[in-house]
Amino acid sequence: MPGTKKRHRGQPHKVLHLTTYQRLEEYLGAFAQGHFHLLILVGAGGLAKSRSVRAVLDGKACWIEGNATPFGMYVKLYRHRDQFVVIDDVDALYADRSGVRLLKCLCQTEEASPWPGTRTRGAWSGRGSRGSSQRKAGS
């Protein structure tokens, strides 16, 4: 289910540029079925990104939005670790160093060992973060 191959200036190399709502719905459907561990939607306001995600996940997600603090977000993520988690319009987190570190950990999709030579049994053992768009960080 490839998107368009055209890369936009300054865009990372693994980004797909979707130009139709049909393609967006296809990717959101694949995400909801567990085919992606992480999905990030970026676009101008008013394009129905959040509404589209809500429709596909059909109320089966924990939503974090608005003025979330890093600690409050961590607590909510832990409580909802076996659900999809959608992080939507939390601009204040980008200005907070702890918030940025938390977002980086949530977006990490490879297993990590805290120290060289040690093993973990999944620091994020549940279905973790899934959201808008991230899903299942750390597994």
Buried (B, 14 or more C-beta within 10 A) or exposed (E): EEBEEEEEEEEEEEEBEBEEEEBBBBBBEBBBEEEBBBBEBEEEEEEEBBEBBBEBBEEEBBBBEEEBBBEEBBEBBEEBBEBBBBBBBBEEBEEBEEBEEBBEBBBBBEEEEEEEEEEEEEBBEBBBBBBBBBBBBBB
